[in-house]
Amino acid sequence: MIATFAFMEKLFVYNEGRFAVMEPLDALAMKILKDLEGVARPTQLCALLPFFNGNQSDNFSINSAGKIYGRVMALILLVSSVFFCHDVLFASENYKLMVHSQGETEDINRTIETLFCIVSYTIIVVSSVLNTSKHFRTLRDLSLLDGYLEAHGYTSSYSCRYLGSLLIFVSASVVVVAFYYIHFLSNIDVKRQCILMCIYGLQMLYSCVFAIYLRTVLMCLALRIEFLNARLEQFTQKDREQYLKDDWCELSNLIEILCKFRYITENMNSVTGVALLFFFGFSFYTVTNQSYLAFSTLTTPDQLRKEHDTIGLSCAWVIAETAIMAVICSSFDCLASEANTTSQILARVYGKSKEFQNIIDKFLTKSIKQEVQFTAYGFFAIDNSTLFKIFSAVTTYLVILIQFKQLEDSKLEEQEVV
């Protein structure tokens, strides 16, 4: 199907699921770049988003120097991660956080957590760099769709200022508290103190920036789909006799635009799927391990608690990881809910006119048979219920770890008696 739109002093043609610029005139800056202005630069400096040339649809392209910068950053992180993992794995005794050993279970868990931390932020960066072209296509397609939205009065924008400030605060608190424990309460040498602080700092930096970027771009998409759904809702408020040929064309255009937005949302999930998988994997393990360490501290006898106390760091980790996971889950849930609302509106429009039914049937056949659902590379769904599932699993594994701890303590008591 071919549909032609004239807006923002440009002429666009939509043919076979693709937009093309027919007659570029005096173009204005891309709205999506304006909406991402506050988070784009930090995300680009962290190599999670490519650098771009131009701010208009007709001159928008990937910056060559920026592409090299992303690859260099990814290479540096890969090389440093190999070095860090080797040192943490084969010199784990030198990374003990407390002066006195807390037990084999705690030491092993800390080592695994540190290794998982390194792998997590490295994969986030590497997968983002490898998906540079997909990032570009997503923003380009979104900018072309914005022309249609702005021509019909769309002006909304999303600000992540306050929520972003909160995430920055809780992320920074982990680094500050970790520095206190590592520098003042441990016997770790200076070199390994720097390595450990670098690992924790990079993890919180990339997790925080990744979450803020996802929150902004996903909410921007949700607002655009909400605007289209509101226009679609208008068809349910008219009588059947009032529908004209222009209504049929407008409905057809709306459905084609919604199909394109559906493709963009699915593409966003494919771009971030691997990064989300490793982030949630690390977050799950960290929340489990740090909850266990906090429990271990609380159950330690009072006379020994000061020598084993890491409850401050454990609380900081749990709060930070929970906050970041909550932001990501709520963002995906909001976008999925808004995208799936379209089918409910179309179901009400379906009975309004026989002329509409063929168009709606086509849309139902193309996209509505399966609801929009975001996943961590297909392993599990990401929505508001994900946090509940994670903490249910955390509780289960926490019980297992506590049982191992009790078994270890009983063996130590038997050895002391002998």
C-alpha positions as CSV (number, residue, x, y, z in Angstrom):
1,M,0.0,0.0,0.0
2,I,1.2,3.5,-0.8
3,A,0.4,6.5,1.3
4,T,1.7,10.1,0.8
5,F,2.1,12.6,3.5
6,A,3.0,16.3,3.3
7,F,4.2,17.7,6.5
8,M,7.0,19.8,8.1
9,E,7.6,21.2,4.6
10,K,8.6,17.8,3.3
11,L,6.8,15.2,1.1
12,F,7.1,11.6,2.3
13,V,5.9,8.4,0.7
14,Y,5.1,5.3,2.7
15,N,5.4,2.2,0.6
16,E,5.7,-1.5,1.7
17,G,6.6,-0.6,5.3
18,R,9.2,2.0,4.4
19,F,9.4,5.8,4.4
20,A,11.2,7.7,1.7
21,V,11.8,11.4,1.3
22,M,10.5,12.6,-2.0
23,E,11.0,16.4,-2.0
24,P,13.2,17.7,0.9
25,L,12.8,21.4,1.5
26,D,13.7,23.4,4.6
27,A,13.9,20.6,7.1
28,L,13.7,21.1,10.9
29,A,15.8,19.3,13.5
30,M,14.7,15.7,14.3
31,K,12.4,15.7,17.3
32,I,13.7,12.4,18.6
33,L,17.2,13.9,18.9
34,K,15.7,16.8,20.8
35,D,13.9,14.4,23.2
36,L,17.2,12.5,23.8
37,E,19.3,15.6,24.1
38,G,19.8,15.3,27.8
39,V,20.9,11.6,27.8
40,A,22.5,11.2,24.4
41,R,25.9,12.7,25.2
42,P,26.6,10.6,28.3
43,T,25.3,7.5,26.5
44,Q,27.6,8.2,23.5
45,L,30.6,8.8,25.7
46,C,30.0,5.5,27.4
47,A,29.8,3.9,23.8
48,L,26.3,2.7,24.4
49,L,25.0,4.9,21.6
50,P,26.8,5.8,18.4
51,F,27.8,9.4,17.6
52,F,25.8,10.9,14.7
53,N,26.3,13.5,12.1
54,G,23.5,16.0,11.3
55,N,20.2,16.6,13.1
56,Q,17.9,16.3,10.1
57,S,16.4,13.3,8.4
58,D,18.1,14.0,5.0
59,N,21.7,14.4,6.5
60,F,21.5,12.1,9.4
61,S,24.3,9.5,9.5
62,I,26.7,7.7,11.8
63,N,29.9,9.6,12.6
64,S,33.0,7.7,11.4
65,A,35.2,8.9,14.2
66,G,32.5,8.1,16.7
67,K,32.3,4.5,15.3
68,I,36.0,4.1,15.8
69,Y,35.7,5.6,19.3
70,G,33.1,3.0,20.2
71,R,35.2,0.1,18.9
72,V,38.3,1.4,20.8
73,M,36.3,1.7,24.0
74,A,34.9,-1.8,23.6
75,L,38.5,-3.2,22.9
76,I,39.9,-1.4,26.0
77,L,37.1,-2.9,28.1
78,L,37.7,-6.3,26.7
79,V,41.4,-6.3,27.3
80,S,41.0,-4.9,30.8
81,S,38.3,-7.3,31.6
82,V,40.5,-10.3,30.7
83,F,43.2,-8.9,33.0
84,F,40.8,-8.2,35.8
85,C,39.1,-11.6,35.6
86,H,42.4,-13.4,35.6
87,D,43.6,-11.5,38.7
88,V,40.4,-11.9,40.6
89,L,40.1,-15.6,39.8
90,F,43.7,-16.6,40.5
91,A,44.4,-14.2,43.3
92,S,41.0,-14.2,45.1
93,E,42.7,-14.3,48.5
94,N,44.1,-10.8,47.8
95,Y,40.6,-9.4,47.3
96,K,39.1,-10.3,50.7
97,L,37.0,-7.3,51.7
98,M,37.3,-7.9,55.4
99,V,40.4,-8.4,57.5
100,H,39.1,-11.7,58.8
101,S,37.7,-14.4,56.7
102,Q,33.9,-14.7,56.7
103,G,33.9,-18.3,55.6
104,E,34.4,-20.2,52.4
105,T,30.8,-19.7,51.2
106,E,31.1,-15.9,51.5
107,D,34.5,-15.7,49.8
108,I,33.4,-17.8,46.9
109,N,30.3,-15.8,46.4
110,R,32.2,-12.5,46.4
111,T,34.6,-13.9,43.8
112,I,31.8,-15.0,41.6
113,E,30.0,-11.7,42.0
114,T,33.1,-9.7,41.1
115,L,33.6,-11.9,38.0
116,F,30.0,-11.5,37.0
117,C,30.3,-7.8,37.5
118,I,33.2,-7.6,35.0
119,V,31.4,-9.7,32.4
120,S,28.2,-7.7,32.8
121,Y,29.4,-4.2,32.0
122,T,31.7,-5.5,29.3
123,I,28.9,-7.3,27.5
124,I,26.7,-4.2,27.8
125,V,29.3,-2.1,25.9
126,V,30.3,-4.7,23.4
127,S,26.7,-5.6,22.4
128,S,25.9,-1.9,22.1
129,V,28.9,-1.3,19.8
130,L,28.0,-4.3,17.7
131,N,24.5,-3.0,17.3
132,T,25.5,0.5,16.1
133,S,23.8,0.3,12.8
134,K,20.6,-0.9,14.4
135,H,20.6,2.0,16.7
136,F,21.0,4.3,13.7
137,R,18.2,2.7,11.8
138,T,15.8,2.9,14.8
139,L,16.4,6.6,15.4
140,R,16.2,7.4,11.6
141,D,12.9,5.5,11.2
142,L,11.5,7.1,14.3
143,S,12.5,10.6,13.1
144,L,10.6,10.0,9.8
145,L,7.5,8.9,11.8
146,D,7.8,12.0,14.0
147,G,7.1,14.2,10.9
148,Y,3.6,12.6,10.6
149,L,3.0,13.0,14.4
150,E,4.1,16.7,14.5
151,A,2.0,17.5,11.4
152,H,-1.0,16.3,13.5
153,G,-0.2,18.2,16.6
154,Y,2.2,16.0,18.6
155,T,4.4,18.1,20.9
156,S,4.9,15.8,24.0
157,S,8.4,15.1,25.3
158,Y,9.7,13.1,28.3
159,S,12.2,14.2,30.9
160,C,14.1,11.7,33.0
161,R,15.7,14.5,35.1
162,Y,14.4,13.6,38.5
163,L,14.4,9.8,38.1
164,G,17.9,10.0,36.5
165,S,19.1,12.0,39.5
166,L,17.8,9.4,41.8
167,L,19.6,6.6,39.9
168,I,22.8,8.6,39.8
169,F,22.6,9.1,43.6
170,V,22.0,5.4,44.5
171,S,24.7,4.3,42.0
172,A,27.2,6.8,43.4
173,S,26.3,5.6,46.9
174,V,27.5,2.1,46.1
175,V,30.9,3.4,44.8
176,V,31.3,5.7,47.9
177,V,30.4,2.9,50.4
178,A,32.6,0.4,48.5
179,F,35.5,2.8,48.7
180,Y,35.0,3.1,52.5
181,Y,35.1,-0.6,53.0
182,I,37.9,-1.3,50.5
183,H,40.2,1.5,51.5
184,F,39.6,1.8,55.3
185,L,38.5,-1.7,56.5
186,S,40.3,-4.1,54.2
187,N,43.9,-5.2,53.9
188,I,43.8,-5.2,50.1
189,D,46.9,-3.7,48.6
190,V,46.7,-0.4,46.7
191,K,46.9,-1.9,43.2
192,R,44.0,-4.3,43.9
193,Q,42.0,-1.5,45.6
194,C,42.2,0.5,42.4
195,I,41.2,-2.6,40.3
196,L,38.2,-3.4,42.6
197,M,37.1,0.3,42.6
198,C,37.4,0.4,38.9
199,I,35.3,-2.7,38.5
200,Y,32.5,-1.4,40.8
201,G,32.7,2.1,39.3
202,L,32.3,0.9,35.8
203,Q,29.5,-1.5,36.6
204,M,27.5,1.3,38.3
205,L,28.3,3.8,35.6
206,Y,27.2,1.6,32.7
207,S,24.1,0.2,34.6
208,C,23.0,3.7,35.5
209,V,23.5,5.3,32.0
210,F,22.0,2.2,30.3
211,A,18.9,2.4,32.5
212,I,18.4,6.2,32.0
213,Y,18.8,5.9,28.3
214,L,16.3,3.0,28.1
215,R,13.9,4.9,30.3
216,T,14.0,8.0,28.1
217,V,13.8,6.3,24.7
218,L,11.1,3.8,25.7
219,M,8.9,6.5,27.3
220,C,9.3,8.6,24.2
221,L,8.0,5.7,22.2
222,A,5.2,5.1,24.6
223,L,4.1,8.8,24.3
224,R,4.1,8.6,20.5
225,I,2.0,5.4,20.5
226,E,-0.3,6.9,23.1
227,F,-0.9,9.9,20.8
228,L,-1.7,7.6,17.9
229,N,-4.0,5.6,20.0
230,A,-5.8,8.8,21.0
231,R,-6.4,9.6,17.3
232,L,-7.5,6.1,16.7
233,E,-9.9,6.3,19.6
234,Q,-11.7,9.2,17.8
235,F,-13.1,6.7,15.3
236,T,-15.0,5.0,18.1
237,Q,-16.8,8.2,19.0
238,K,-18.5,8.8,15.6
239,D,-21.6,7.3,14.1
240,R,-21.3,4.9,11.2
241,E,-23.1,7.3,8.8
242,Q,-20.5,10.0,9.4
243,Y,-17.6,8.1,7.9
244,L,-16.3,9.4,4.6
245,K,-13.5,8.4,2.2
246,D,-11.1,10.7,4.1
247,D,-11.8,8.7,7.3
248,W,-10.9,5.5,5.5
249,C,-7.6,7.0,4.3
250,E,-6.8,8.4,7.8
251,L,-7.5,5.1,9.4
252,S,-5.3,3.3,6.9
253,N,-2.5,5.8,7.5
254,L,-2.8,5.4,11.3
255,I,-2.6,1.6,11.1
256,E,0.5,1.7,8.8
257,I,2.2,4.1,11.2
258,L,1.3,1.9,14.2
259,C,2.7,-1.1,12.3
260,K,6.0,0.8,11.8
261,F,6.1,1.7,15.5
262,R,5.5,-1.9,16.4
263,Y,8.5,-2.8,14.3
264,I,10.6,-0.1,16.0
265,T,9.7,-1.4,19.5
266,E,10.6,-4.9,18.5
267,N,13.9,-3.7,17.1
268,M,14.7,-1.9,20.3
269,N,14.3,-5.2,22.1
270,S,16.6,-7.0,19.7
271,V,19.2,-4.2,20.1
272,T,19.3,-4.4,23.9
273,G,18.4,-8.0,24.4
274,V,21.9,-9.4,25.2
275,A,22.8,-6.4,27.4
276,L,19.6,-6.8,29.3
277,L,20.2,-10.6,29.8
278,F,23.7,-10.0,31.4
279,F,22.5,-7.0,33.4
280,F,19.6,-8.8,34.9
281,G,21.8,-11.9,35.5
282,F,24.3,-9.8,37.4
283,S,21.6,-7.9,39.3
284,F,19.9,-11.1,40.3
285,Y,23.1,-12.7,41.6
286,T,24.2,-9.5,43.4
287,V,20.8,-9.0,45.2
288,T,20.9,-12.7,46.2
289,N,24.5,-12.6,47.4
290,Q,24.3,-9.3,49.2
291,S,21.1,-10.3,50.9
292,Y,22.9,-13.4,52.1
293,L,25.9,-11.4,53.3
294,A,23.6,-9.0,55.2
295,F,21.9,-12.0,56.8
296,S,25.3,-13.5,57.6
297,T,26.4,-10.3,59.3
298,L,23.2,-10.1,61.4
299,T,23.6,-13.7,62.6
300,T,27.2,-13.2,63.5
301,P,27.8,-13.1,67.3
302,D,28.1,-9.5,68.7
303,Q,31.7,-9.9,69.7
304,L,32.7,-10.9,66.1
305,R,30.3,-8.7,64.1
306,K,32.6,-5.8,63.7
307,E,35.2,-8.1,62.0
308,H,32.6,-9.4,59.6
309,D,30.3,-6.4,59.1
310,T,29.7,-5.5,55.5
311,I,26.0,-4.7,55.9
312,G,26.4,-1.1,54.7
313,L,27.8,-2.2,51.3
314,S,25.2,-5.0,51.0
315,C,22.3,-2.6,51.6
316,A,23.8,-0.1,49.1
317,W,24.1,-2.8,46.4
318,V,20.6,-4.2,47.0
319,I,19.0,-0.8,46.9
320,A,20.9,0.4,43.8
321,E,20.3,-2.8,41.8
322,T,16.6,-2.9,42.7
323,A,16.1,0.7,41.7
324,I,17.8,0.2,38.3
325,M,15.8,-3.0,37.6
326,A,12.6,-1.3,38.7
327,V,13.2,1.6,36.3
328,I,13.9,-0.7,33.3
329,C,11.0,-3.1,34.1
330,S,8.5,-0.2,34.4
331,S,9.7,1.4,31.2
332,F,9.3,-1.8,29.2
333,D,5.9,-2.5,30.8
334,C,4.6,1.0,30.0
335,L,5.6,0.7,26.4
336,A,4.2,-2.8,26.0
337,S,0.9,-1.8,27.6
338,E,0.5,1.2,25.3
339,A,1.4,-0.9,22.2
340,N,-1.1,-3.6,23.2
341,T,-3.9,-1.1,23.8
342,T,-4.0,-0.5,20.0
343,S,-5.7,-3.9,19.5
344,Q,-8.4,-3.1,22.1
345,I,-9.2,0.2,20.3
346,L,-9.3,-1.5,16.9
347,A,-11.7,-4.0,18.2
348,R,-14.1,-1.2,19.0
349,V,-13.5,0.5,15.6
350,Y,-14.0,-2.8,13.8
351,G,-17.8,-2.8,14.1
352,K,-18.2,0.9,13.1
353,S,-18.0,0.4,9.3
354,K,-17.6,-2.5,6.9
355,E,-15.0,-0.4,5.0
356,F,-12.8,-0.4,8.1
357,Q,-12.9,-4.1,8.6
358,N,-10.6,-5.1,5.7
359,I,-8.0,-2.6,6.9
360,I,-8.2,-3.7,10.5
361,D,-8.1,-7.4,9.4
362,K,-4.9,-6.7,7.6
363,F,-3.4,-5.1,10.7
364,L,-4.6,-7.9,12.9
365,T,-3.0,-10.4,10.6
366,K,0.3,-8.6,10.5
367,S,0.9,-7.8,14.1
368,I,-1.9,-8.1,16.7
369,K,-2.0,-11.9,16.8
370,Q,1.0,-11.7,19.2
371,E,1.1,-9.2,21.9
372,V,4.1,-6.9,22.3
373,Q,6.4,-8.4,24.9
374,F,10.0,-7.4,25.7
375,T,12.4,-10.1,26.8
376,A,16.0,-10.5,27.9
377,Y,17.2,-12.1,24.6
378,G,14.2,-14.4,24.8
379,F,15.1,-16.0,28.1
380,F,12.4,-14.2,30.2
381,A,9.9,-11.4,29.8
382,I,10.6,-7.9,31.2
383,D,7.6,-6.2,32.7
384,N,6.4,-5.1,36.1
385,S,6.0,-8.7,37.2
386,T,9.7,-9.4,36.6
387,L,10.8,-7.9,39.9
388,F,8.4,-10.1,41.8
389,K,9.7,-13.1,40.0
390,I,13.3,-12.1,40.7
391,F,12.7,-11.6,44.4
392,S,10.8,-14.9,44.6
393,A,13.8,-16.6,43.1
394,V,16.1,-14.6,45.4
395,T,14.2,-15.9,48.4
396,T,14.5,-19.5,47.3
397,Y,18.3,-19.2,46.7
398,L,18.8,-17.3,49.9
399,V,17.3,-20.2,51.8
400,I,19.7,-22.6,50.0
401,L,22.7,-20.4,50.9
402,I,21.7,-20.1,54.5
403,Q,21.5,-23.9,54.7
404,F,25.0,-24.1,53.3
405,K,26.1,-21.6,55.9
406,Q,24.6,-23.6,58.7
407,L,26.3,-26.7,57.4
408,E,29.6,-24.9,57.3
409,D,29.2,-23.6,60.8
410,S,28.3,-27.0,62.1
411,K,31.4,-28.5,60.6
412,L,33.6,-25.8,62.2
413,E,32.0,-26.5,65.6
414,E,32.7,-30.2,65.2
415,Q,36.4,-29.4,64.4
416,E,36.7,-27.2,67.4
417,V,35.3,-29.9,69.7
418,V,37.7,-32.5,68.3
